[in-house]
């Protein structure tokens, strides 16, 4: 059970202010009313009941029945307020702090308005008993203004509570997004492993198989046809070098990013390495501001460039490739255009499908425009601010 002890610090402050208020009035009654010994104990007892009973209800029932305390406060404190003023024939200022505490604990408008009215009427009734009807200044301050002050306190506490709930909700959403990002990272690593295994099987594996078979044949040719064997040795050497270059390219695919490099620098490095290893002429243009890009977005752009360069050379037989990277605070755009053989119908194989899925995961788009004999254009667009697709 959550009692007032577990509530906001402002409620605890009001709770103890009310305790001090009751003790103060017990002392004042003992001093001001000591001449009338016959009624002194009765009025002190009623003051104690009026102080303890609402306090008890507030302490134990605030969480289960939040409406109960302000109603009990109105009835008990209001009756004692009128009774004490009547017995003492003196306007006994008592209702201010109870009215403020009651207003600070009301959570519904339907209850607040009638209680505000009644807490404003009670001082007027007490004032009518002891003073002329025309004098109500003190009674207005006693009920109406202090209840309004309690309403303001409630509003401040409620606003702070809502802000705290919003912060907690934002923290939960952040944790969910972090979990999504970790899942995407795992999926990306799995995709890279699958792609790498396929690339090694199709390229490096084929190269090494050719070299092994050629070496096996050399044992026969080196005795019978030394000249032909020498030519085969040179050919096997060339094939082995090509296989080594392919292994190096795959290693670059595994770890293409460097933390201290901007995205434009990373793209230029990959383009330069590809141009050097394949002899392809590559032109890179960078437009826009040099923005700091999320690592996951950088990886997607790098993979898009790598896959596009590989396809342009292997399938399109291109010898010239133009790259345009355009960045702004809203969107990042990477365009790769080659002069290869192109195709009439774009087939999304393993590499292109993985690229599209990776881009769409972060609310990006992938467009491929290819014409047979005129080359292929790949356009990858991603939002600058990272976001998980719903």
DRENBALUM-613893 format. One record per residue (C-alpha): residue number from 1; chain; x, y, z; residue in one letter. Coordinates in steps of 0.1 Angstrom, whole numbers, padded with zeros to 4 digits. Each point is the difference from the previous one (the first is absolute). Layout:
<rs>
R    k  c     c1     c2     c3  r
R  NUM  A      X      Y      Z  a
...
</rs>
This chain:
<rs>
R    k  c     c1     c2     c3  r
R    1  A   0000   0000   0000  x
R    2  A   0014   0034  -0010  x
R    3  A  -0008   0025   0028  x
R    4  A   0009   0037   0003  x
R    5  A   0034  -0011   0012  x
R    6  A   0008  -0011  -0036  x
R    7  A  -0014   0030  -0017  x
R    8  A   0015   0032  -0014  x
R    9  A   0021   0021   0024  x
R   10  A  -0025   0028  -0003  x
R   11  A  -0028  -0022   0015  x
R   12  A   0023  -0010   0029  x
R   13  A   0007   0037   0006  x
R   14  A  -0037   0009   0000  x
R   15  A  -0007  -0030   0022  x
R   16  A   0024   0012   0027  x
R   17  A  -0011   0036  -0003  x
R   18  A  -0035  -0012   0008  x
R   19  A   0013  -0018   0031  x
R   20  A   0018   0032   0011  x
R   21  A  -0032   0019  -0007  x
R   22  A  -0021  -0022   0023  x
R   23  A   0026   0001   0028  x
R   24  A   0001   0038  -0003  x
R   25  A  -0037   0002   0004  x
R   26  A  -0001  -0023   0029  x
R   27  A   0025   0023   0017  x
R   28  A  -0020   0031  -0009  x
R   29  A  -0032  -0015   0013  x
R   30  A   0016  -0009   0033  x
R   31  A   0013   0035   0004  x
R   32  A  -0030   0020  -0012  x
R   33  A  -0027  -0022   0015  x
R   34  A   0016  -0008   0033  x
R   35  A  -0025   0021   0020  x
R   36  A  -0029  -0023  -0009  x
R   37  A   0012  -0032   0016  x
R   38  A  -0034  -0017  -0005  x
R   39  A   0001   0001  -0038  x
R   40  A   0038   0000  -0005  x
R   41  A   0005  -0038   0000  x
R   42  A  -0030  -0005  -0024  x
R   43  A   0012   0025  -0025  x
R   44  A   0036  -0013   0002  x
R   45  A  -0013  -0035  -0006  x
R   46  A  -0021   0010  -0030  x
R   47  A   0031   0019  -0014  x
R   48  A   0021  -0031   0005  x
R   49  A  -0027  -0022  -0018  x
R   50  A  -0002   0026  -0028  x
R   51  A   0037  -0001  -0005  x
R   52  A   0007  -0037   0004  x
R   53  A  -0029  -0016  -0019  x
R   54  A   0006   0017  -0034  x
R   55  A   0038  -0005   0005  x
R   56  A  -0006  -0037   0006  x
R   57  A  -0022  -0003  -0031  x
R   58  A   0026   0019  -0021  x
R   59  A   0028  -0022   0013  x
R   60  A  -0016  -0034  -0007  x
R   61  A  -0026   0004  -0027  x
R   62  A   0015   0025  -0024  x
R   63  A   0011  -0026  -0025  x
R   64  A  -0031  -0022   0001  x
R   65  A  -0027   0027   0004  x
R   66  A   0015   0034  -0010  x
R   67  A  -0034   0017   0002  x
R   68  A  -0006  -0010   0037  x
R   69  A   0025   0023   0017  x
R   70  A  -0012   0033  -0015  x
R   71  A  -0036  -0009   0008  x
R   72  A   0008  -0010   0036  x
R   73  A   0021   0032   0003  x
R   74  A  -0030   0021  -0011  x
R   75  A  -0024  -0017   0024  x
R   76  A   0021  -0004   0031  x
R   77  A   0021   0032  -0001  x
R   78  A  -0030   0020  -0013  x
R   79  A  -0022  -0011   0029  x
R   80  A   0027   0006   0026  x
R   81  A   0007   0034  -0016  x
R   82  A  -0037   0011   0004  x
R   83  A  -0003  -0017   0034  x
R   84  A   0031   0017   0015  x
R   85  A  -0010   0035  -0013  x
R   86  A  -0035  -0005   0015  x
R   87  A   0013  -0012   0034  x
R   88  A   0027   0027   0003  x
R   89  A  -0023   0027  -0015  x
R   90  A   0031   0009  -0020  x
R   91  A   0010  -0006  -0036  x
R   92  A   0026  -0028   0005  x
R   93  A   0023  -0001  -0031  x
R   94  A   0005  -0038  -0005  x
R   95  A  -0010  -0010  -0036  x
R   96  A   0028   0015  -0020  x
R   97  A   0026  -0028   0000  x
R   98  A  -0026  -0029  -0001  x
R   99  A  -0016   0017  -0030  x
R  100  A   0034   0003  -0017  x
R  101  A   0009  -0037   0007  x
R  102  A  -0034  -0012  -0012  x
R  103  A   0003   0019  -0033  x
R  104  A   0035  -0013  -0006  x
R  105  A  -0012  -0036   0001  x
R  106  A  -0031   0003  -0022  x
R  107  A   0007  -0016  -0034  x
R  108  A  -0034   0005  -0018  x
R  109  A  -0017   0032  -0011  x
R  110  A  -0034  -0014   0009  x
R  111  A   0010  -0002   0037  x
R  112  A   0021   0032   0001  x
R  113  A  -0027   0025  -0010  x
R  114  A  -0027  -0010   0026  x
R  115  A   0027  -0003   0028  x
R  116  A   0014   0034  -0009  x
R  117  A  -0035   0015   0003  x
R  118  A  -0006  -0017   0034  x
R  119  A   0034   0010   0014  x
R  120  A  -0008   0036  -0010  x
R  121  A  -0035  -0001   0016  x
R  122  A   0011  -0015   0034  x
R  123  A   0020   0031   0011  x
R  124  A  -0029   0022  -0010  x
R  125  A  -0023  -0021   0023  x
R  126  A   0025   0004   0029  x
R  127  A   0003   0037  -0007  x
R  128  A  -0038   0004   0001  x
R  129  A  -0002  -0016   0034  x
R  130  A   0025   0023   0018  x
R  131  A   0001   0032  -0021  x
R  132  A  -0024   0022  -0020  x
R  133  A  -0009  -0015  -0034  x
R  134  A   0016   0029  -0019  x
R  135  A   0036  -0010   0010  x
R  136  A   0013  -0029  -0020  x
R  137  A   0036   0010  -0010  x
R  138  A   0017  -0025   0023  x
R  139  A  -0024  -0028  -0010  x
R  140  A   0009   0005  -0037  x
R  141  A   0037  -0004   0008  x
R  142  A  -0006  -0029   0023  x
R  143  A  -0019  -0023  -0024  x
R  144  A   0001   0012  -0036  x
R  145  A   0036   0012  -0004  x
R  146  A   0016  -0028   0020  x
R  147  A  -0019  -0027  -0019  x
R  148  A   0011   0018  -0032  x
R  149  A   0036  -0001   0012  x
R  150  A  -0004  -0038   0006  x
R  151  A  -0013  -0004  -0035  x
R  152  A   0031   0018  -0014  x
R  153  A   0022  -0023   0021  x
R  154  A  -0018  -0031  -0015  x
R  155  A   0004   0014  -0035  x
R  156  A   0038   0004   0005  x
R  157  A   0003  -0035   0014  x
R  158  A  -0022  -0015  -0028  x
R  159  A   0021   0017  -0027  x
R  160  A   0032  -0012   0016  x
R  161  A  -0014  -0035   0002  x
R  162  A  -0010   0000  -0037  x
R  163  A   0034   0013  -0010  x
R  164  A   0016  -0029   0020  x
R  165  A  -0023  -0025  -0017  x
R  166  A   0009   0014  -0033  x
R  167  A   0038  -0002   0008  x
R  168  A  -0005  -0036   0011  x
R  169  A  -0019  -0009  -0032  x
R  170  A   0027   0017  -0021  x
R  171  A   0026  -0021   0019  x
R  172  A  -0020  -0032  -0007  x
R  173  A  -0003   0009  -0037  x
R  174  A   0038   0007  -0001  x
R  175  A   0006  -0034   0015  x
R  176  A  -0023  -0016  -0026  x
R  177  A   0018   0018  -0028  x
R  178  A   0034  -0012   0013  x
R  179  A  -0013  -0035   0000  x
R  180  A  -0012   0004  -0036  x
R  181  A   0034   0014  -0009  x
R  182  A   0017  -0030   0015  x
R  183  A  -0023  -0024  -0018  x
R  184  A   0007   0018  -0033  x
R  185  A   0037  -0002   0007  x
R  186  A  -0003  -0037   0006  x
R  187  A  -0020  -0004  -0033  x
R  188  A   0026   0021  -0018  x
R  189  A   0029  -0022   0012  x
R  190  A  -0019  -0031  -0010  x
R  191  A  -0006   0014  -0034  x
R  192  A   0036   0009  -0004  x
R  193  A   0011  -0035   0011  x
R  194  A  -0024  -0015  -0026  x
R  195  A   0012   0024  -0027  x
R  196  A   0036  -0007   0008  x
R  197  A  -0004  -0037   0000  x
R  198  A  -0017   0002  -0034  x
R  199  A   0027   0023  -0014  x
R  200  A   0028  -0022   0012  x
R  201  A  -0017  -0031  -0014  x
R  202  A  -0006   0016  -0034  x
R  203  A   0033   0019  -0005  x
R  204  A   0028  -0010   0023  x
R  205  A  -0011  -0036   0001  x
R  206  A  -0002  -0002  -0037  x
R  207  A   0034   0016  -0004  x
R  208  A   0017  -0023   0025  x
R  209  A  -0016  -0030  -0017  x
R  210  A   0013   0010  -0034  x
R  211  A   0035   0005   0015  x
R  212  A   0000  -0034   0017  x
R  213  A  -0012  -0018  -0032  x
R  214  A   0027   0019  -0020  x
R  215  A   0027  -0010   0025  x
R  216  A  -0011  -0037  -0002  x
R  217  A   0003   0001  -0038  x
R  218  A   0035   0016   0002  x
R  219  A   0015  -0032   0014  x
R  220  A  -0006  -0016  -0035  x
R  221  A   0007   0030  -0022  x
R  222  A   0033   0010   0017  x
R  223  A   0017  -0032  -0013  x
R  224  A  -0017  -0002  -0034  x
R  225  A  -0006   0036  -0010  x
R  226  A   0023   0024   0020  x
R  227  A  -0009   0030  -0022  x
R  228  A  -0037  -0005   0005  x
R  229  A   0005  -0007   0037  x
R  230  A   0018   0034   0003  x
R  231  A  -0030   0017  -0017  x
R  232  A  -0024  -0017   0024  x
R  233  A   0022   0011   0030  x
R  234  A  -0004   0036  -0011  x
R  235  A  -0037  -0004  -0005  x
R  236  A  -0004  -0016   0034  x
R  237  A   0020   0028   0015  x
R  238  A  -0023   0025  -0015  x
R  239  A  -0031  -0018   0012  x
R  240  A   0015  -0003   0035  x
R  241  A   0006   0038   0001  x
R  242  A  -0036   0006  -0011  x
R  243  A  -0011  -0022   0028  x
R  244  A   0021   0019   0025  x
R  245  A  -0015   0033  -0012  x
R  246  A  -0035  -0015   0005  x
R  247  A   0009  -0011   0035  x
R  248  A   0012   0036   0007  x
R  249  A  -0033   0014  -0013  x
R  250  A  -0020  -0023   0022  x
R  251  A   0020   0011   0030  x
R  252  A  -0008   0036  -0008  x
R  253  A  -0037  -0010  -0002  x
R  254  A   0002  -0015   0035  x
R  255  A   0014   0031   0016  x
R  256  A  -0006   0030  -0022  x
R  257  A  -0005   0027   0027  x
R  258  A   0025   0020   0020  x
R  259  A  -0013   0020   0030  x
R  260  A   0021   0031  -0007  x
R  261  A  -0011   0003  -0036  x
R  262  A  -0030   0020  -0013  x
R  263  A  -0025  -0017  -0023  x
R  264  A   0013   0019  -0031  x
R  265  A   0036  -0011   0009  x
R  266  A  -0011  -0036   0003  x
R  267  A  -0018   0000  -0033  x
R  268  A   0031   0015  -0017  x
R  269  A   0023  -0026   0015  x
R  270  A  -0021  -0028  -0011  x
R  271  A  -0004   0015  -0035  x
R  272  A   0038   0005  -0003  x
R  273  A   0008  -0036   0012  x
R  274  A  -0025  -0014  -0025  x
R  275  A   0014   0021  -0028  x
R  276  A   0036  -0010   0008  x
R  277  A  -0008  -0038   0003  x
R  278  A  -0022  -0002  -0031  x
R  279  A   0014   0027  -0023  x
R  280  A  -0035   0016  -0002  x
R  281  A  -0001   0038  -0004  x
R  282  A  -0021   0014   0028  x
R  283  A  -0011   0036   0005  x
R  284  A  -0014   0010   0035  x
R  285  A  -0019   0033   0006  x
R  286  A  -0011   0011   0035  x
R  287  A  -0026   0027   0005  x
R  288  A  -0014   0015   0032  x
R  289  A   0013   0004   0035  x
R  290  A   0024  -0024   0018  x
R  291  A  -0025  -0014   0025  x
R  292  A   0007  -0025   0027  x
R  293  A  -0019  -0031  -0010  x
R  294  A  -0012  -0028   0023  x
R  295  A   0023  -0031  -0004  x
R  296  A  -0029  -0022  -0011  x
R  297  A  -0009   0024  -0028  x
R  298  A   0037   0003  -0010  x
R  299  A   0002  -0038  -0003  x
R  300  A  -0031  -0001  -0022  x
R  301  A   0014   0026  -0024  x
R  302  A   0033  -0018  -0001  x
R  303  A  -0016  -0034  -0007  x
R  304  A  -0022   0016  -0027  x
R  305  A   0031   0015  -0017  x
R  306  A   0019  -0033   0003  x
R  307  A  -0028  -0021  -0014  x
R  308  A  -0006   0025  -0029  x
R  309  A   0037   0001  -0009  x
R  310  A   0003  -0038   0000  x
R  311  A  -0031  -0004  -0021  x
R  312  A   0011   0027  -0025  x
R  313  A   0033  -0017  -0005  x
R  314  A  -0009  -0037   0002  x
R  315  A  -0034   0000  -0018  x
R  316  A   0000   0033  -0019  x
R  317  A   0037  -0002  -0011  x
R  318  A   0001   0038   0006  x
R  319  A   0033   0019  -0004  x
R  320  A  -0013   0034   0012  x
R  321  A  -0021   0007   0031  x
R  322  A  -0014   0034   0013  x
R  323  A  -0008   0003   0037  x
R  324  A  -0020   0029   0014  x
R  325  A  -0005   0004   0038  x
R  326  A  -0024   0027   0011  x
R  327  A  -0005   0008   0037  x
R  328  A  -0023   0024   0018  x
R  329  A  -0015   0001   0035  x
R  330  A  -0031  -0018  -0012  x
R  331  A   0012  -0027  -0025  x
R  332  A   0031  -0018  -0013  x
R  333  A   0001  -0010  -0036  x
R  334  A   0025  -0023  -0017  x
R  335  A  -0001  -0004  -0038  x
R  336  A   0022  -0025  -0019  x
R  337  A  -0002   0002  -0039  x
R  338  A   0021  -0024  -0022  x
R  339  A   0005  -0004  -0037  x
R  340  A  -0003  -0038   0000  x
R  341  A  -0022  -0022  -0022  x
R  342  A  -0031   0006   0022  x
R  343  A  -0031  -0021  -0002  x
R  344  A  -0037   0003  -0009  x
R  345  A  -0013  -0018   0031  x
R  346  A   0016   0006   0034  x
R  347  A   0003  -0033   0019  x
R  348  A   0003   0003   0038  x
R  349  A   0024  -0027   0009  x
R  350  A   0015  -0006   0034  x
R  351  A   0022   0031   0001  x
R  352  A  -0027   0025  -0013  x
R  353  A  -0027  -0015   0022  x
R  354  A   0023   0003   0031  x
R  355  A   0007   0036  -0009  x
R  356  A  -0036   0009  -0004  x
R  357  A  -0010  -0017   0032  x
R  358  A   0027   0018   0019  x
R  359  A  -0009   0034  -0015  x
R  360  A  -0038  -0004   0007  x
R  361  A   0008  -0010   0036  x
R  362  A   0009   0036   0006  x
R  363  A  -0028   0016  -0021  x
R  364  A   0021   0005  -0031  x
R  365  A  -0006  -0008  -0036  x
R  366  A   0020  -0019  -0027  x
R  367  A  -0006   0008  -0037  x
R  368  A   0017  -0019  -0029  x
R  369  A  -0003   0013  -0036  x
R  370  A   0017  -0022  -0026  x
R  371  A  -0002   0000  -0038  x
R  372  A   0016  -0027  -0022  x
R  373  A   0031   0014  -0016  x
R  374  A  -0002   0034   0019  x
R  375  A   0011  -0009   0035  x
R  376  A  -0016  -0001   0034  x
R  377  A  -0008   0027   0026  x
R  378  A  -0005  -0008   0037  x
R  379  A  -0015   0026   0023  x
R  380  A   0001  -0006   0038  x
R  381  A  -0018   0026   0022  x
R  382  A   0000  -0001   0038  x
R  383  A  -0013   0025   0027  x
R  384  A   0027   0018   0018  x
R  385  A  -0015  -0007   0034  x
R  386  A   0000  -0037   0007  x
R  387  A  -0035  -0016   0004  x
R  388  A  -0013  -0035   0001  x
R  389  A  -0027  -0009  -0024  x
R  390  A  -0033  -0009   0017  x
</rs>
